[in-house]
Amino acid sequence: MRIQDIIEGKKEWRAHMARVKALPQDYRIVYKEIQKYLFKVGPVELTEETGILSGIVDLFEEGASVGKGVLEVTGSDVAAFCDDLIKDSQTYADIYQESANQEVNKAMKKVIDKRE
């Protein structure tokens, strides 16, 4: 990764967080909890420009602009809302599971080959 890419990424993140700070307080509170939840779950496309967090801010800005409360937007089960958002997204856990399975398969193939 080039230094220019890092600088650009920081600028994008600061702009993203400025949008979050402009949201009403109830939206900011729920956003922070969603962010923590998603950082733990680990979807791969979390912070890219077209990523999940950016989409959540878009949704929250729209909800706030029409006067909806944040739980009217997300529903009362915020974790279920998050899970639904990432259900089709690849997570770091998925990548790790695939890698672990490939390593086990390679090792098992070597064991089987030695037996034959």
C-alpha angles and dihedrals in degrees: 000000000000124000089243089058091051092049091048091048091053091050091051092048092049090050090049092050091048088058090050092050090053091059121098114271096257090053092049092052093051092043091055091051091048090049092052091047093049093045088056095046092045113214109189096227096050102124107021116120090260092035132124098267092053090050091051091053089050090051092046093048089052093047093048092048091059093044100252121149114242094249089055086061100042102025122236094285101069094175090056088049089054093046090052091051094054100035092109096035124102112241131202086248089059091052091048092048091051091049093048092049091050091051092049091048091051092048093047091049090054091050092049092046091053091052093054 
